């Protein structure tokens, strides 16, 4: 392979996991204000599956290569790249795309230092999931101590981060998941209660747990199929934040009147398509407020949860595993060095 090229995850046409393979592509060069990161590891996100299926185009100007987060070492500084970063520094980063390759270019402002005591694979599991959870709870959800927070998909990357961040904010996290194993893991991380949505009505269970008051904040990546139960267990003046549509897009029934009756707020958000300024502010706030708690010295230590680590060459297997919905925490890919 020439020094102008690199290996990257690629697919020629939309479809199933079998469409994915590693191939040589041109290595990117950093433009003004960017750095080139030599990628050690990158984690999978639902957006990768949707993009591979042809259902989620990358934002304008973003790389078409999959991968919304990565960790590695700085290989090159672009022109006018001020700041404290030096070649060889370890870093992790939130990306609009391009992480599942040996190199990726990124605005220097999106880089975060890797907390002491974490491996590069653990670090790769932080940016997308933890910045999303932080954004949902703090920037949008205005989480307060004592709030009941209902977290759907409690054993996902975002879910496992949100449980820990809600606890740190003094809130009481409740989760939904589809297996006993997932609920046990969520409770180990600090969930006060877990509801198996396949076996019980999570809405009734949440109301019972909160003695009828309902939950103050819902983090919802499911959407359609859950709307009625969400509204029914929402507390007065509660906030319901929608950030994914794994349960479909359609709603039929009196959503507005029920939501109005609760004086509820429905807030929707996506992180990938946000502008550079917003992401920069988010990264800054997260780096200052949350990142120190990942290091081994922190009494309230935060931990990225890794389910499986695959070599990038096993990309088909990694996608198939994510589609099986069995993972607790993140699925990480290690890039060839």
Secondary structure, 3 states (H helix, E strand, C coil): CCCCEEEEEEECCCCCHHHEEEEEEECCCCCCCEEEEEEEEEECCHHHHHHHCCCCCCCCCCCCCCCCEEEEEEEEECCCCCCCCCCCCEEEEECCCCCCECEEEEEHHHEECCCCCCCHHHHHCCHHHHHHHHHHHHHHCCCCCCCEEEECCCCCHHHHHHHHHHHHCCCEEEEEECCHHHHHHHHHHCCCEEEECCCCCHHHHHHHHCCCCCEEEEEECCCHHHHHHHHHHEEEEEEEEECCCCCCCCCCCCHHHHHHHCCCEEEECCCCCCCHHHHHHHHHHHHHHCHHHHCCCCCCCCCCCEEEEEEHHHHHHHHHHHHCCCCCCEEEEECCC
